[in-house]
């Protein structure tokens, strides 16, 4: 799996992580998209959090908090009026992001509810990603922010360059890969899950609680949950790794 996702989104988002003007103006903009026929949702920010709760509904809905920056309150308010919240629908995919004119600074944070059947792709530079109850898989990448999740199923590919990865996974045969440069990985697995776990850290401890056939070394560990037919790959450079069964 590639380590970087949604590179086009990061190219289009003009706001940089540093040297933002000191004044800001924000507003909430409503999102309501009929999800009939959708398979995938992409969501991207530069400096904003992404919070998603999946459920039984048939629409993608919630709030995008859009923020404009400027050297004065007036300039920030003017920038805000020129920021476009983009909702692209094509080929069974929904893409949500903020179009920022090159001469301006702005960003967006999302709080959404979505159908559990949507596969999710999230990318943020300086923000966290939080997802609950998604059933069709998650690919998420943060550069400076945590990835938190609860009760996820489906294939998972999670990368937090400077942040922790924490959450719970359901489903019987797991397919997941998680890595971070600086942060812990802490997972809770359902009791009926199945996976062969490989874990590695350069500076930290590894605990595979309840795993069978576990072998531990200073920096690498392997073990099995259930019949071991799934795959769970975990890696961090600076942080602890812990896995336990709920």
Secondary structure as GFF3:
##gff-version 3
##sequence-region A 1 246
A	DSSP	alpha_helix	7	12	.	.	.	ID=ss1
A	DSSP	beta_strand	23	34	.	.	.	ID=ss2
A	DSSP	beta_strand	40	45	.	.	.	ID=ss3
A	DSSP	beta_strand	50	55	.	.	.	ID=ss4
A	DSSP	beta_strand	59	70	.	.	.	ID=ss5
A	DSSP	alpha_helix	73	81	.	.	.	ID=ss6
A	DSSP	beta_strand	84	90	.	.	.	ID=ss7
A	DSSP	beta_strand	93	99	.	.	.	ID=ss8
A	DSSP	beta_strand	105	115	.	.	.	ID=ss9
A	DSSP	beta_strand	119	124	.	.	.	ID=ss10
A	DSSP	beta_strand	129	132	.	.	.	ID=ss11
A	DSSP	beta_strand	138	142	.	.	.	ID=ss12
A	DSSP	beta_strand	147	152	.	.	.	ID=ss13
A	DSSP	beta_strand	156	160	.	.	.	ID=ss14
A	DSSP	beta_strand	165	169	.	.	.	ID=ss15
A	DSSP	beta_strand	175	182	.	.	.	ID=ss16
A	DSSP	beta_strand	185	189	.	.	.	ID=ss17
A	DSSP	beta_strand	195	203	.	.	.	ID=ss18
A	DSSP	beta_strand	206	208	.	.	.	ID=ss19
A	DSSP	beta_strand	212	216	.	.	.	ID=ss20
A	DSSP	beta_strand	220	225	.	.	.	ID=ss21
A	DSSP	beta_strand	231	238	.	.	.	ID=ss22
A	DSSP	beta_strand	241	245	.	.	.	ID=ss23
###
